[in-house]
Amino acid sequence: MHADQIDSLLPQTQCTKCGYAGCRPYAEAIAVGEAEINQCPPGGAAGIEKLAQLLARLPLPLNAANGVEQPRRFAVIDEARCIGCTLCIPACPVDAIVGAAKRMHTVIASHCTGCDLCVAPCPMDCIAMVPVQPARAWSADDAQAARIRYQAQRARQCAADAVQQSASLERMPSAVTAAVERARLRRTAAGP
């Protein structure tokens, strides 16, 4: 089975609760038989059923080791307690959190996948996961929008990493030149 077909059935929350770095790696693991179809709490029983149908397997109960199925939730930041540390921003796989250093942050609720990844890094414990009201299921359109935001976030991060690596490489020759010069000065100071 092709990983694209499997990935298209996953909720794209990128929560990592399945034990993989995101929905796509989980789909790839299922495709090659390295993972079971019951490791995605956000997909829940309905997601397991869809995967079972696609793969012509019997559905399995959700693996409790990966979590429990819950109503759809999103992150809310208690703005009075937020210190603007920015630790939640890189934790969000879909760029649903906006803010700046030492400034209050907020969550764009319509972009939040409810992954919970922003909660743990917050030193002020000011992020809460609250149920979406009115309650509604995660749709294929929601998943597609989350996939697009995740891919855009990953592309930006890769570009930033490439720029940083390039800058490090550019500084390296000057660092080497400086080290050689320091060694030359030490030898000169030590005398013949």
Secondary structure, DSSP 8 states (H G I E B T S, - for coil): --HHHHHHHS------TTSSSSHHHHHHHHHTTSS-S---TTTHHHHHHHHHHHHT-------GGG------EEEEE-TTT-----THHHH-TT--EE--TTS--EE-TTT-----TTTTT-TT--EEEEE-SS-----HHHHHHHHHHHHHHHHHHHHHHHHHHHHHHHHHHHHHHHHHHHHHHHHHHH--
